Amino acid sequence: MAITCAHLIQDHLTVWEGATVHPFLSGCQTGTIRPEQFNTWLVQDYLFVKEFTRMLGRVLAAAPDSHLDSLLSGLEALKDELLWFQAKAAERQLDLNTPRQATCQQYCEFMASLATLPYAVQATALWAIEYAYNQGWQRPGPMPQPYSEFADRWGNPGFTEYVNILAQQADMALAATAPEVQQQAQAVFLRVAALEADFWQMAFGATA
Ligand code: MP5
């Protein structure tokens, strides 16, 4: 039987916890996160999202006709998100012309490396990356200002619906692939989970 997104989560619950539960996120919820930690995340995540946009463009290029509409809506949302990141950085007087930290660089290189893999593997990675933020920002529970705006961006019902569609699309693509491709999809899922955990840790470890 073909692997599915739900199976990937079920089979790797502990790994997925590591990707979506972190003191950075609970620190936002309790208001104890320090500005240098949050600002490091904000700048590095902007650099990440620019590369993620390029990744989504490549996934779109490989997608079947029936997936174009949802992926186009994802790209449109990213147009808005990049401008939003720029506005949030300006409010905090943060310089977005900052080099990528090693973890961000690794994540960007990983996303670039997906280009040569089968669509089903790329679709699995896309879903996992979005689901990590959809869950991560919701799991601590309602966040106080100024973090509620961030939690809502990735926790709102419309985004949850988009992530569900991405899971269905990945499942559909995986159903039609050989066992080797399904193994690749699992490996990519595990790599996303590890990179997500590292990304939170990178920001959490920031010093003034
Ligand atoms: C996302 C993100 C979600 N912004 N940053 C990381 C490290 N992982 C996942 O992507 P998007 O494009 O912001 O929904």
Residues whose N, C-alpha, C, O or C-beta is under 5 A from the ligand:
A	BS01	MP5	D45 F48 V49 F52 I129 E130 Y133 F199
